[in-house]
Amino acid sequence: MRRLFLAALPAMFLAALPAPAHAEDPTFTLVIRNHLFEPARLEVPANAKFRLVVKNMDPTAEEFESKELKREKVIAGGTEAVILLGPLKPGTYRFVGEYHEATAKGVLVAK
């Protein structure tokens, strides 16, 4: 009986661990192409956590930066990154591609 209990301990501990919150969160995608964000305006849910996948289709690196969202992430050319965000209050949150700020601009609109 004691052996069965000891053998079951690892499974009991694993079952007690919470699942990662971001696994169930909705996912939204931004694409960087020709130093522009597509779409430049992205609606996301207010008051909820979500994942933002940023795909850099350009051959050069770009940095997703938003002072309002308090996020910075360098994304190498031809790669993608996941940025966990939220919950956000309803509103508009600006972001830029720091390496090409003149063209790489956008907003997240939390509704």
N, C-alpha and C positions, 0 to 999 in steps of 0.2 A: 504494500500500500504506500509506504513511504517513497519507494522508487517511482511509482506512478506520479505521485505529487511532485517530486523533484524534476521529473522529466517534463511535466506540464508547466513548470515555472516560466521558462522562456516564452512560451506561447501566451501565457497569461499576461506577461509584461508587454509583449508586442500588441496584444489586443487592447490593452489599456491606453496605449499611446494615441493621441489625437491625430487624425489625418491632417496633412498640411493644408492650411486654409486656402492657399493659392491654387490647389489642384482643381477645385470646383468653381473658381472665380471665372467670370466671362473674360474672353480674350478679344482684344481689338488690335488691328495691325496698321502700322504706318510704314510707308516705303520711301526711301531716299533714292531719288533718281535725278541725275543732272543737277545735283545740288538743290533739289526742291523736295519738300515733303508732300506725299500723296496719301490721303487727301490733306489739304492744308487746314481743313476744319473737320474735327472728329467729335461726334457726340458720344458721350459715355454716361453710364448711370450715376446719378448723384447718390450719396450716402451708401455706397457699396464699394467693396474692394474689387479690383480688376487687374488683369495683366495687359500690358502694352508691349506688343512685339514690334520692334523696329528693325526692318530689313534694309540694309544698305546695299543697293544694287550698283552703286558707283565703285570704281576701282580704288578710290582713295578713302581714307578714314574720315568719319564725321563724328562730332560730339553732340549728342542730344543734350540740351541744357534748358532747364526751366527753374528760374529762381522762385517762381510762385509755387511750383510743385516740389521744390527742394530736391531736384534730381539732376545728376550729370552722369553721362555714360558715353564713353568713346566706343564707337562701333567700327571695326576695321572694314575696309572695302570687301564686298562680296560676302559679308557675314550678317548675322542678326543677333539681337540682344533682347532679353525679356526684362521689362521694368515693372515691378509691382507697385501699384498705386491705390489710393483711396483708403478709407472712404472720403470723398470730396464733397464739400458743401456745393449746392447749386451755384453755378457761375462759370466764368470764362477764365481759362488758364493758358497763358502764352508759353510757347517754347520756340527755340531756335536751334539751328545747326551752328554751333559756335565757330566752326572753321569756315563757314560760308554764310554769315549772318545776313548779308545783303539779299540773298535769295532763299535761303532755307529758313522759312518762318511758318508758324502754324499756331492753332489754338485747339485746346480740348474744351468742349462745352459740356459741363456736367448738368444733366437735367433729371 
